[in-house]
């Protein structure tokens, strides 16, 4: 079956021209997709060098220019590929590989049918060849009982022997103030969720201006500043500097306004400078994305895993600014449902916990909440303490997290919190502090 050289050239040219196209390609391609030997070698070199930094055409050509067929690489230099069209060429190349696999399988099946083997044996071999040709993902997910049982038993024994019973990303830590032990974070969320786990979709919602981003950042602080889990934070509203300023305010306990406005002095200034160094050693990765679709979020997450090798937590802030590429006249609740469904699939695909931030309306309700909850493993609403709760809530509580759903537990219940807005700091207040 003849190979389409033009498609191979367009894909490789795009990968060498843009980081986005590079990591989109690396996420789905292998050297088998490139039938032209010099292009296959160029792809393999590109994939190798991308582990350190994105290569470009001059770098690739310099290392391969002494090959006998290196003149074919010059086509890459003269081929312009836009981000908007790269998906077309990438899909075309993947389709070619699939057709090639089926073509080879068909030839092998034809030879089998001409043989003198028993029909029962031919049937089994034909099914095997078709399965191999399609490279069906479902085949990889069929786990025999022996393997499933042994793997689950090993995980059970690990959990039994673990000193703590949070099996995932923990959202709280012990602290001490003036020699008095305490807790920073959200131990009740740890108890409800058992830790954030790969494949989970957690929806966190709040009214505008009531701390939805602050809460998300406090969760990330525990995961990737106080621990070594890797977080990729996709933000649609703020620039990266403001995002980091907010983290620094939480970490240092200093005024966000002072940090943002550049008005700190003396000891406060030195304390904040120290926390910038701490943040630089963290595991928090940030993108500022004014326009974000589920497809783009997925592509960026795959790029992240290809480039950095590990992704524990993906935060999408926020769903109200996400767009479907083809909404097709759907109502708002249907759009929210479809975005949530895509985010759940993404969590399972990349084996990371996805935290999806949403905005409540002025009545404290979430459009499409029921259909979104069906896709989620946990749903929590964050908001201020109500007037009727002031006399019954714990001392120091200003806000609360309401448990709307936990897939592995029971919904309901309130987690009382203190939200110090000028420090962007949120932590749980024990219920017995009255």
PEDA-V342873 format. One record per pair of residues at least 6 apart in sequence whose C-alpha atoms are under 6 Angstrom apart, sorted by sequence separation. I is the first residue (numbers start at 0). J is the second residue. D is the distance in Angstrom with one decimal. If there is no record, write none. Layout:
i=<I;I>
j=<J;J>
d=<D;D>
//
This chain:
i=<14;33;174;175;205;222;223;257;346;359;404;418;13;14;174;248;346;403;418;173;174;402;403;417;30;173;402;417;172;402;416;172;416;171;401;415;416;171;384;400;415;170;171;383;384;400;170;171;383;399;382;399;108;382;399;381;398;381;396;398;251;380;396;397;380;396;379;379;104;379;169;378;168;378;166;167;168;377;165;166;167;377;165;167;292;376;291;292;376;101;292;100;339;332;336;340;332;336;393;318;394;312;314;317;318;393;394;15;311;312;313;314;315;316;317;393;15;312;238;170;235;229;230;231;232;233;234;235;231;234;235;224;223;223;12;32;13;10;229;232;233;229;230;231;232;233;234;228;230;200;198;198;198;200;202;204;206;197;198;199;200;201;202;203;204;205;206;197;198;200;202;204;205;197;196;255;254;255;254;253;252;249;201;248;249;200;201;203;205;249;200;201;202;203;204;205;199;201;203;205;213;184;185;183;184;22>
j=<20;39;180;181;211;228;229;263;352;365;410;424;20;21;181;255;353;410;425;181;182;410;411;425;39;182;411;426;182;412;426;183;427;183;413;427;428;184;397;413;428;184;185;397;398;414;185;186;398;414;398;415;125;399;416;399;416;400;415;417;271;400;416;417;401;417;401;402;128;403;194;403;194;404;193;194;195;404;193;194;195;405;194;196;321;405;321;322;406;132;323;132;371;366;370;374;367;371;430;356;432;351;353;356;357;432;433;55;351;352;353;354;355;356;357;433;56;353;287;221;287;282;283;284;285;286;287;288;285;288;289;281;282;283;75;96;80;88;310;313;314;311;312;313;314;315;316;311;313;343;346;347;350;352;354;356;358;350;351;352;353;354;355;356;357;358;359;351;352;354;356;358;359;352;352;421;421;422;422;422;422;422;375;422;423;375;376;378;380;424;376;377;378;379;380;381;376;378;380;382;423;426;427;426;427;302>
d=<4.9;4.9;5.8;5.4;5.2;5.5;5.7;5.4;5.7;4.8;4.5;5.8;5.9;3.8;5.0;5.2;5.6;5.4;4.5;5.9;5.2;5.6;5.9;5.6;5.5;4.5;4.9;5.6;5.8;5.7;5.5;5.4;4.2;5.6;4.8;5.8;5.0;4.1;5.5;5.8;5.4;5.8;5.1;5.9;4.8;4.9;5.6;5.4;4.0;5.5;5.4;4.5;6.0;5.7;5.3;5.8;5.1;4.6;5.8;6.0;5.9;5.5;5.1;5.1;5.1;4.8;5.5;4.9;5.8;5.4;5.1;5.3;4.8;5.0;6.0;4.3;4.7;5.1;4.9;5.5;5.0;4.4;5.3;5.1;5.2;5.7;5.2;4.9;4.8;5.4;5.7;4.8;5.8;5.6;5.5;5.7;4.1;5.1;5.7;6.0;5.8;5.5;5.8;4.7;5.3;4.9;5.0;4.7;4.8;4.9;4.7;4.7;5.0;5.0;5.6;4.5;5.8;5.9;5.7;5.4;5.9;4.8;5.1;4.8;4.8;5.1;5.1;4.7;5.9;5.9;4.8;5.0;4.9;5.8;4.9;5.7;5.3;6.0;5.4;6.0;5.9;5.3;4.6;4.9;4.7;5.0;4.9;5.9;5.7;5.4;4.4;4.0;4.9;6.0;5.8;5.8;5.4;4.4;5.3;4.7;4.9;4.8;4.8;5.0;4.5;5.2;4.5;3.8;5.4;6.0;5.9;5.2;5.1;4.6;5.4;5.6;5.4;5.5;5.2;6.0;5.9;5.5;5.8;5.1;5.6;5.0;5.8;6.0;5.8;5.0;5.4;4.7;4.7;5.0;4.8;4.9;5.7;5.8;5.9;5.9;5.7;4.7;5.2;5.9;5.8;4.7>
//
